[in-house]
Structures are given as structure tokens and as C-alpha cells.
Amino acid sequence: MQAQDPLTSPLALETAIDRRPLTASPDTSVAEVIAMMSKAQSSCVLPSLELSRNIVLMGEARASAILVVEGSQLLGVFSEREAIQAITTNQNLAETRVDQVMQRPAIALTQTEHQDVFTALALLRQHQIQHLPVVDPQGQWVGLVTPASIRNVLQLDELLKSKPLVELAAAPAVQAPVTTTLLDLAQLMLAHRVDYVVLSAATPVHEMPTPVGIILERHIIQLWALGLDLAQIPTQKVMSAALPCFPASESVLVAYWEMQQQRVQRLGVSGEAGELLSVISPTSFLYSLDLDEMRSAVAQLQRSIEDFEVEKNQRAQSWHTDLETQLLENPAELLEQLQCSQILTAMALHIRESLNLNEILQTAVNEVRRFLQTDRVIIYRFNPDMSGTVVVESVAEGWRPALNSNIRDTCFGQNYAQAYKKGRTQVTEDIYRAGLTQCHIDILVLYDIRASLVVPILQGEHLWGLLCAYHCAGPRRWRQFEVELLKQLATHMAIAIQQSELYHQVQNELAERKRAEEQLKLSLKEKEVLLKEIHHRVKNNLQVISSVLRLQSDYVKDDKILALFNDSQNRIRSMALIHEKLYQSSNLLKINFDEYIHDLTENLIRSYVAFASTVTLTTNAIGVWLNIDTAIPCGLIINELVSNALKHAFLGSNPDNEIQISITSGNDNQFTLIVRDNGMGFPEDIDFRNTESLGLELVCVFTEQLDGAIALDRSNGTAFVITFSEIGNIGRTEKNGQ
């Protein structure tokens, strides 16, 4: 085998260069360049043409960038990214030259005989770019390489069908509410360095956003080129339909096939809970899959093609003389065999392009009947009891249709079924001379059949049905190539049937999973409502107890006893406030402790207004979320320490009086609570762990309940420092747990 010329190799860089890129001179205005891109984008794809995916992608890639050139010298690249950047600056783009905003070609590839498509792909991946200019050794521009042009060269179907979408889901999906203006969407694209934004419908805070559409960079460019105000156009009026979503475990090839069927350029990758993880394009795999693995897959395919060519040439040489003889002796038969090959090729192509089984089978029987010039071709499907139905039929004019006829041949199961399972082909030139059983002849006569050609359609060892060609006008001699045509067609049909059944099985499983998910969501919603109601009722009951204490305190004249009533009320309010926060929150497991401390201290200030009128109270627990088992004792600790500080820390009115409360999350999932005041200080002769004060005793008890440690700092006023971990769980902050 001769070595391939590097310049003519299928993987040579030459094969991936678009030599007809859009170009502009450096003095062209930005407005003109954007209009050129918009016009190219509008005309590159006409849906009615039903062009292949690669042709569509090449057209879109060519319209997505313009080479700024002066003569044969490359000056820069102006892509959709630069166009969006220019649009959002509110400059007068009609007076701005393109060379003022273009991307300088710091990254360009010099074409040599040693470069191949993987060299260009490595540069695109290294610099995370979409457009790679190519220049010759003299520095003159040659053309442009894009992911679309590389995808057009690389044949990676075998590799892609074994890869799950999760390997392509790199960057998180960029989403925005559907009410966002187009101008804001453009700025969002620039900020995240993406060419799309997924638009979501308004949903409650605790629910996942629901994608309803998508906007691409090219959409914004086209609308701006039309002279429309991007800040005023309703986004929902111009967005594309919601992108199809696949689970992360789905095959890349299946997802891309669905993308082509729906004629969309983006596809969503969803997580186990249905959340949108990422958005991929038809060229995403070029930036995600391993380069060596892609190179190996392409090399293996190339070797198989070369081996096939060698084998084909060897056969061609050995058959050359025989073919010439046959051509001279019987050209009509050779033409018929060629037509057989064309039918089989068309059938295989149709199976690859469609999952509509009825359409595939109907096309096949129509073509077979036309080619064989016979009166009827049917596909007969068996039921488990070996009765069956004619599910597809092509019949000549003048003969009674048999479509949807239910046929029960009592002789078939005994005399023929086992043989057909082993691949039997029945060739009958005349039903009256073939030795058929009378019950079989009776059924054939019912449909005017005189000659028949029947081959089985098998699914492994299961007899799915029969492919039957019938001649009704009289006896007929079936030729061998006609028999072989039906046998090969039956094999193709078996593949199509299996493919369709697998597809429907997957669809049914997905539908069943969706129903189960909806049921789980409904059940979870009911439990959330119930839990909210429980929190609401507990909060109400605690408030009733607090109100009873307040009413009872109206009859208390002793100041010490009245103080005890007030302290008890505050403790009950601190617990009731936690249940109120959980009832109002979308997160029923955690409470936002920053909001809770703020509301708790406001209640305390109102309770001790005589002491708190000249005290500044500051709190800081931003991002701290605690579960209810931890929040209640922690809240009671704060209640006691702040109450003590308000009553005992300060000698008199002073604008500098201050109480500080802070909770921070540290290493090893621990939290640190500090309650500090700058008052006269905690008495040296009092041990806070052994005192008659109920408040301090409760502080120590609740610290033990939290399995924490408490320390007293007397160096600057009074500071109680308590370290603890969350009860029954690991503490988390807003960053990783809200």
C-alpha cells in the first residue's frame, strides 16, 4: 500500500480550510460589517432545502466571522463576539472603523505540509476560540478554520455513540428570566463568554427555573442590523423555541441525531432532578473529548476504508473479465441487479434518518412492488398465538386491499412456523402446483394470490412477521436475484423494527419516569405544605403562651417576679420566631440565622426599652443557615446573653454603648458565636458556670446541648465566645447550601 501524500490525506489541514470566508477592508464601518454578517446568516440556510447538518453548520460558521484584510495581508478577525461587544457600547458604529474593534490575529496557523486538522483543533482548544485564520509561509492569508469545518472532516460516529452527554457538559448553562431585555442578554453573553442565553419562565424561588426559549448571539446581531431597539423589544417575541433536553447519561450520537431531526443548533443536558446542567452545540465534542482518542478513532476508520478499497480492487480485477462478458450477454439483468442495490441502499439510508417505522416499511413495499412489477407486497405481523395482521401493504389497482386484515392460518403453526424461524424462504410459482395444504390455499385465494415469494422477518430467534410479494394475475417464475432482494430487505426491516421498538421502549420508560417524578413532586409538595402548617401551628401556640404570660404579668406587682415573666416571654418568643421563619421560608430544613438574629434583637430592644434606649446593637451572621435543632438552643443563648447585657452591662446613658453579635463558619464545619459588649465588664468574683442566675445557667445548659465550648473574655468589656457544630447535620453557609 502506498503512503498517502500529506497534502491529499483526508486529515490534511487543507481539507478543513474554508477558502471563501467573508472579508472586509480595515476602513469598513462596523455597522456595514455587522450588516454583512446578518445578511450572510439570513441567507445561509433555507429550511425548505432540508440541507444536511454539515452544510448548515458550515454556512453558519462562515457568517459568524469576517476576516479584516488589506490586499493579501491578514489584519484581524471580527466575529460575533466583537459584534456583540460593539453593540453594547452604544457607540456610533456607522462612524467606527472595523480595525478599531477587531481582534488582532495574534493566533494564526501557518500552513505547512506537516499540519493536519488536529493541529488546528489543538490551537482552537488551547485558546478557546471559534475562528482560526490560516496563512501561508509568506504570511498571506489563505482562509479560515472553524469547529464546523473540522467537524465536516472528522468521522467520529463510532466514538460518539459510546460517549455520554455528561462528558460534553462542561460549563454550567447560562440562564436569565424571559423578561430580561435583549441588551442585557448581550451583556450577559459577554460576561460569561458564551454565544447563547437560555430564557426561563418566572417560577417561585424554591423551584427550578423552567426553560422556555433561547437567544443566540446571531439573533441579537440580526435584530440590531434591522435597526431595532434592543432595550425595547420583548424577548419572548424573538426567542427560539425551548431547546430539547436529554439526560446526562444519553449517548452523544443519539442526542445529535435528535438535534438534526428537530433542526435545532443547541441541546440541553439535564441532571437527575431535571435541572438544566449545560448547553451543547453540534461541535461541543471537539472541545471536550480527548484528542488522542479522537485521533485514534479517525485513524482506525481510515484503515478500515483503505482495507476495503484494497479488497474491492482485488475483487474488481478478478471479476473484470466476467463482468464484461455478462454485460455483453445480459445487460438487462445487470441493470436489474443495480436497481436492487439502489433499493437496498435507499432502505438503509431511510432507516438511519427516520424512526417512523410505518413510513420506512411503507416506502420499502412500494419500491419492491414497483421494481418487481408484481400485484401485491405486504408485511404480515404475528401475534403470540401465531395469528396475524397485515400491517403494511402496497397493492396494484384493481385488486382487493388486504391492509389491516386479521388472518388465522390454523395450519401455519404446525407446518411452517418452525421452518420460518430457521430462515426458510418460500418460493411458489403457482399455489396449485406447490403442494400447499388446502387451508393455506384457501387463505391465499381469498386475496387473489396465484404466485408468492415469502421471507421471514426475524428478531433474533423470534419470528416477528413475513415479507410477502404476491402475483395475482397468474403464475410467475421468481428469479434468484429477486429472492435475494427480499431476503436482504427483510434483514433491513428487522433492524428498523428493532430500532423503532427500542425507541418506543425508551419513550415509554421516560414517560413512566416522568409520571413517577410528577407523583414524587406532588407528594413532596403535600409534605411541604403539611410541614409548613405544623410550623405555623407551633408558632401560634407559642404566641398564645406568650400572650397568657403577658396578661398574667398585668396582675403581678412584685418587680422581681415581673422580670421573670418578661424573661420567660422573651424565651418563648425566641422559639416562636424560629418556627415563624421556617413557615415563611422556601427552605423547610434550614433557617437564615442572619435574619433571625436581627428580628430577635429587635424584640429584645422593645422588651428592655428602659435599658436599650442608648445602646447600639449590631449583628453579623451573613450566609449562616442552621437547622431547627441547632437554631433553637442557639437562639436561646443569644436571648439570655443579650438580655443580661442590656440589663447589667452599662452604668448609664452613653452614645458609645454597644452590643455586638456575630456568628461565623470556620474550619472543620464548626460555628463560632460571639456576644460582646463594651460595658463595665463581668465581675471578677463571679464564676459564670456556677451562679444563681437562671440566664447564665441556661446558657451553659444549651451550650452542652450543642456539644459546644464556652469561654469568657474580660479584656475589653465582656465577650462570651461559644464554638459548636450543628446538631444532627453538618453546618453549611449560603455558598454551598442555600
Buried (B, 14 or more C-beta within 10 A) or exposed (E): EEEEEBEEBBBBBBBBBBEEBBBBBBEBBBBEBBBBBBBBBEEBBEEEEEBEBBBBBBBBBBBBBBBBBEEEEBBBBBBBBBBBBBBBEEBEBEEBBBBEBBBEBEBBBEBEEEBBBBBBBEBBBEEEBBBBBBBEEEEEBBBBBBBBBBBBBBBBEEBBEEBBBBBBBEEEBBBBBBEBBBBBBBBBBBEBEBBBBBBBBEEEEEEBBBBBBBBBBBBBBBBBBEEBEBEEBEBEEBBBEBBBBBBBEBBBBBBBBBBEEEEBBBBBBBBEEEEBBBBBBBBBBBBBBEEEEBBEBBEEBBEEEEEEEEEEEEEEEEEEEEEEEBEEEEEEEEEBBEBBEEBBEEBBEBBEEBBBBEEBBBBBBBBBBBBBEBBBBBBBBBEEEBBBBBBBBBBBEEBEEBEEBEBEBEBBBEBBBEEBBEEEBBBBBBBEEBEBBEEBBEBBEEBBBBBBBBBBBBEEEEBBBBBBBBBBEEEBEBBEEBBBBBBBBBBBBBBBBEBBEEBEEEEEEEEEEEEEEEEEEEEEEEEEEEBBEBBBEBBBEBBEBBEEBEEEBEEBEEEEEBBBBBBBBBBBBBBBBBBBBBBEBEBBEBBBBBBBBBBBBEBBBEBBEEBBEEBEBEBBBEBBBBBBBBBBBBBBBBBBBBBBBBBBBBEEEEEEBBBBBBBBBEEEEBBBBBBBBBBEEBEEEEEBEEEEEEBBBBBBEBBEBBEBEBEEEEEEBBBBBBBBBBBEBEBBBBEEBE
